[in-house]
Amino acid sequence: MQISEFQQLISSKYEKRDRERGVSRTFMWFIEEVGELSTALVSGDKENAEEEFADVLAWLCTLANITDIDLEKACKKYTGGDLKGFKPK
């Protein structure tokens, strides 16, 4: 599945409700999911981490949808071969 396909899937299921919730409240849900992912990673619970990665991605798509951002287009900065701002170790 392409990023755009997943973003569209999330849009078709949730966008009306997500837009009603608004960016600020949706962002708080996203941050909550990031916190749950952090907990799963620290605990070493791979099965839970997998679930939380999916939740974080879904909420990221939600934020992108309600702010009219095409995530696949946004990710081209990493796939276009001209990565700016990369900080090597």
C-alpha positions in Angstrom: 0.0 0.0 0.0 1.2 3.5 -0.9 1.3 6.3 1.7 -1.4 8.1 -0.4 -3.6 5.0 -0.4 -3.4 4.8 3.4 -4.0 8.5 3.8 -7.1 8.3 1.6 -8.4 5.2 3.6 -8.1 7.2 6.8 -9.8 10.2 5.1 -12.7 8.1 3.8 -13.3 6.6 7.3 -12.7 9.5 9.6 -12.2 12.9 7.9 -15.6 14.4 8.6 -15.4 13.7 12.3 -11.7 14.7 12.4 -12.4 18.1 10.8 -15.1 18.7 13.3 -12.7 17.9 16.2 -10.2 20.4 14.8 -6.4 20.6 14.5 -5.6 21.3 18.2 -7.7 18.5 19.6 -6.6 16.1 16.9 -3.0 17.0 17.6 -3.5 16.1 21.3 -4.8 12.6 20.2 -1.7 12.2 18.0 0.6 13.1 20.9 -1.2 10.6 23.1 -0.5 7.9 20.6 3.1 8.9 20.4 3.3 8.5 24.2 1.7 5.1 24.0 4.3 4.1 21.3 7.1 5.4 23.6 5.8 3.2 26.4 5.6 0.2 24.2 9.1 0.7 22.9 10.6 1.2 26.4 8.8 -1.9 27.6 10.1 -4.0 24.8 6.6 -5.2 23.9 7.0 -5.7 20.2 3.4 -6.7 19.6 2.1 -3.5 21.3 4.7 -1.4 19.6 3.5 -2.6 16.2 -0.1 -1.6 17.1 1.1 1.8 18.4 3.1 2.4 15.2 0.0 1.9 13.2 -2.0 4.2 15.5 0.7 7.0 15.2 0.7 6.7 11.4 -3.2 6.8 11.3 -3.3 9.9 13.5 -0.5 11.5 11.4 -2.6 10.9 8.3 -5.6 12.4 10.1 -3.6 15.6 10.9 -2.4 15.8 7.3 -5.9 15.3 6.0 -7.4 18.1 8.1 -4.5 20.5 7.2 -4.7 19.6 3.5 -1.2 18.1 3.4 -0.4 15.3 1.0 2.0 13.1 3.0 3.3 11.3 -0.1 4.3 14.6 -1.6 5.7 15.8 1.7 7.9 12.7 1.9 9.5 13.4 -1.5 12.1 15.4 0.4 13.5 12.0 1.5 13.0 10.2 -1.9 14.0 12.9 -4.3 17.8 12.6 -4.0 18.3 16.2 -2.9 17.9 15.9 0.9 18.5 19.2 2.5 19.0 19.7 6.2 20.4 16.2 6.8 22.7 16.2 9.8 25.2 13.4 9.6 26.6 12.0 12.8 
